[in-house]
Amino acid sequence: MVNPTEHPRAQSPEQPGAEPPDGPTVYYDGSCPLCSVEIDHYASRDGAEKLRFVDVSHGDADPGAGLNRTDAMARFHVRQPDGKLLSGARAFVAVWDTLPGWKWAARLAKIPGVTPILELAYRAFLPIRPFLARTLGKRLKAAQARGGSASN
């Protein structure tokens, strides 16, 4: 059984009576504060109801065929409605292409040669993600202790 995150505008096929979204399924590491902030941003945008968000950090999360939990935690993945699995920059482009406010980024990424450059940048980012996530996590905890937001 997949444990989707509960975003007010995102639907999950596991919710009784909910229609499955007709768009991509987004797999993300909900234990990563940086990842969660980004997913919360996408989930709050117009069009997010077309996306299904699955937090693979839960032990019982099942990302489905062709993707194991370890790989899903290490890198951003999106499964298209036709079952095609995308990762890295191509996965981000699929999300951007679904959200009206991000279509400009998807169009830019589809210019020949741009997605490979984005992929290189994403691969360069992955090794520093744990440091950035820890830093953001500490900042968010400190802000919660003060009763404010991380931007205080």
C-alpha positions as MATLAB code, in Angstrom:
seq = 'MVNPTEHPRAQSPEQPGAEPPDGPTVYYDGSCPLCSVEIDHYASRDGAEKLRFVDVSHGDADPGAGLNRTDAMARFHVRQPDGKLLSGARAFVAVWDTLPGWKWAARLAKIPGVTPILELAYRAFLPIRPFLARTLGKRLKAAQARGGSASN';
ca = [
       0.000    0.000    0.000;
       1.417    3.382   -0.974;
       1.424    6.130    1.624;
       0.807    9.386   -0.231;
       1.447   12.678    1.464;
      -1.677   14.543    2.284;
      -1.701   17.793    0.385;
      -5.031   19.586    0.384;
      -5.069   19.999   -3.407;
      -3.458   16.710   -4.384;
      -5.529   13.581   -4.772;
      -4.592    9.994   -4.113;
      -6.207    6.873   -5.530;
      -5.976    5.375   -2.045;
      -8.410    7.938   -0.629;
     -11.898    6.417   -0.543;
     -14.067    7.923   -3.246;
     -11.229    9.932   -4.774;
     -10.676    9.723   -8.492;
      -7.059    8.953   -9.381;
      -5.320   11.987  -10.854;
      -4.882   11.842  -14.610;
      -1.332   13.141  -14.481;
       2.045   11.953  -13.268;
       2.873   10.319   -9.940;
       5.648   12.139   -8.092;
       7.898   10.081   -5.790;
       9.861   12.084   -3.236;
      11.804   11.764    0.004;
       9.499   13.211    2.638;
      12.196   12.809    5.305;
      14.241   15.471    3.487;
      13.181   18.969    4.603;
      14.434   20.493    1.368;
      12.462   17.988   -0.730;
       9.337   18.480    1.373;
       9.453   22.269    0.967;
       9.738   21.863   -2.801;
       6.913   19.312   -2.983;
       4.721   21.490   -0.763;
       5.330   24.315   -3.231;
       4.319   22.181   -6.223;
       1.316   20.762   -4.352;
       0.043   24.267   -3.597;
       0.077   25.373   -7.245;
      -2.817   25.445   -9.680;
      -2.947   22.106  -11.472;
      -1.559   20.119   -8.518;
      -4.769   18.084   -8.432;
      -3.478   16.391  -11.601;
      -0.445   15.100   -9.704;
      -0.230   12.257   -7.214;
       2.431   12.791   -4.533;
       3.958    9.714   -2.898;
       6.299   10.079    0.058;
       8.666    7.124   -0.327;
      10.328    7.751    3.045;
       7.575    5.700    4.723;
       8.644    2.095    5.225;
       5.525    0.696    3.593;
       5.683    2.975    0.530;
       5.713    1.020   -2.712;
       6.900    3.049   -5.701;
       5.816    0.322   -8.108;
       7.412   -1.580  -10.946;
      10.924   -0.609  -11.969;
      11.632    1.539   -8.913;
      12.709    0.440   -5.458;
      12.449    2.554   -2.322;
      16.225    3.100   -2.025;
      16.488    4.497   -5.560;
      13.328    6.554   -5.059;
      14.846    8.112   -1.925;
      18.138    8.928   -3.645;
      16.809   10.677   -6.738;
      13.635   12.457   -7.867;
      11.291   10.197   -9.886;
       8.011   10.658  -11.716;
       5.864    7.965  -13.308;
       3.872    9.138  -16.314;
       0.246    7.992  -16.671;
       1.396    5.545  -19.383;
       3.743    3.909  -16.834;
       6.977    5.411  -18.156;
       9.386    6.168  -15.304;
      11.401    9.393  -15.458;
      14.130   10.536  -13.098;
      16.263   13.574  -12.445;
      15.827   16.558  -14.749;
      13.343   14.727  -16.985;
      11.150   14.090  -13.912;
      11.176   17.774  -12.973;
      10.231   18.695  -16.543;
       7.227   16.333  -16.314;
       6.049   18.107  -13.133;
       6.610   21.550  -14.643;
       4.726   20.531  -17.778;
       1.714   19.565  -15.629;
       1.527   22.787  -13.598;
       0.280   25.844  -15.539;
       2.538   28.272  -13.631;
       5.610   26.184  -14.479;
       4.941   25.512  -18.173;
       7.478   28.211  -19.088;
      10.209   26.144  -17.376;
       9.097   22.986  -19.171;
       9.184   24.809  -22.523;
      12.672   26.114  -21.758;
      13.860   22.641  -20.706;
      12.570   21.178  -23.967;
      14.880   23.329  -26.069;
      17.419   20.902  -27.550;
      20.407   20.529  -25.235;
      18.819   22.152  -22.168;
      17.575   19.012  -20.379;
      21.046   17.377  -20.465;
      22.497   20.547  -18.908;
      19.779   20.484  -16.237;
      20.614   16.813  -15.597;
      24.293   17.669  -15.078;
      23.296   20.421  -12.653;
      20.977   18.004  -10.801;
      23.774   15.416  -10.531;
      26.084   18.115   -9.145;
      23.393   19.071   -6.617;
      22.764   15.510   -5.326;
      25.994   15.205   -3.282;
      25.294   18.490   -1.456;
      21.588   17.751   -0.906;
      22.148   16.083    2.510;
      24.053   19.135    3.795;
      21.415   21.544    2.486;
      18.617   19.379    3.892;
      20.263   19.252    7.343;
      20.817   23.011    7.296;
      17.217   23.710    6.282;
      15.945   21.165    8.818;
      17.833   22.899   11.646;
      16.543   26.266   10.516;
      12.948   25.032   10.343;
      13.210   23.468   13.820;
      14.647   26.675   15.237;
      11.880   28.710   13.616;
       9.233   26.342   15.007;
      10.783   26.664   18.466;
      10.498   30.453   18.136;
       6.929   30.092   16.848;
       7.724   31.629   13.466;
       8.727   30.685    9.967;
      12.134   29.716    8.546;
      12.466   33.163    7.004;
      12.467   34.944   10.395;
];
